[in-house]
């Protein structure tokens, strides 16, 4: 029981940490309100400049851009995780030698796989998250206040000199991130409703889904 409580506490703490870090943009110098127009990065059909709440005229949209990119990247990793565990992919070795827990023992399911991670594992994830957020982790650097939104990659990463190719790649990342945010949210809601994350209607075989209520 104590182990379950500790694991649950660690999961909640990590969720809170992610929420705080995700909604905190790097410290930036004062800059004018940024307006968007057709053709800007992320302004794509069919919605174009979509601002039903009128935030563009009142908020620092650069901060929102950075948050969207960060959330999109995290969501893409999360959705790939769901696909991998649902497909039965497991890396070899032990998740915890002290508990004799192998990666192959981790159950499928969004919440079940998270709850299977020991407390020490969550602490390692939290430390790595803090390091990446502070720009002291691996393969990344802090967000430059005057740099492009979301550009935290080191110089060793692929760079595109052709403006058209670069624009296409950045827009593709933005759109994939938006789709992934919707996808991972849907997977979590499916499991909370008691059905399979990826196949809420019963799977590829067409079987009836389990009862929700």
C-alpha positions, 0 to 999 in steps of 0.5 A: 500500500505504501509503495502504491501511495509513493508511486501515486505521489510521484506521478502527481508531482511529475504532472505538476512539474510538467504543468508548471514548466510547460506553462512557463516560457523562458524569461524574455525581454520586453517586446511588442505584441506580436501579430499574426497574418496569413503565411506566418509559421503555424498560420495554416488552412483551413483556420488561418488566423484563428483567434476567437478569444482575441488574445493576439491583441492583448497577450505576448503571443511569442510565449504562447508559440513556445508553449504550443511547440513544447506541448506539441513535442511532448505530445508527439513523444507521448502518442508514440509511447502509447502506440509502442506499448499497445503494440507490445514493444518492450526494451530488454533489461530491467526497469528496476533490479531491486524490485526484479521488475523487467521492462517486459513486465510493464503492462499496456495502457496509458495509466497502467504503464505509468503506475508500473514505474517505481518511485526512483524511476519517476525521480530520475524522470523529474530530474531529467525534465528539470535539466532539459527545462533549464537547458543543462540537459543533453542535446538541447540549449535554453531558449534564446530570448531573441531566437526563433520560437522553439529553437533549442537544438544544438548546432549538431542538429540538422539545419535547413538553409533553403527557406522553403524547406525550412518553412515546410519542416517547421509547419509540419512539426507544428501541425503534427504537434497539434494532432498529437495533442488531440490524440494523446488527450483522446487516448487518456479520455478513452481509458478514463471511460473504460475503453481501449486507448487506441481502439475504443470501439473494440479494436481491429476485430470489430468486437463490441467495446466493454461497458463504459458505465 
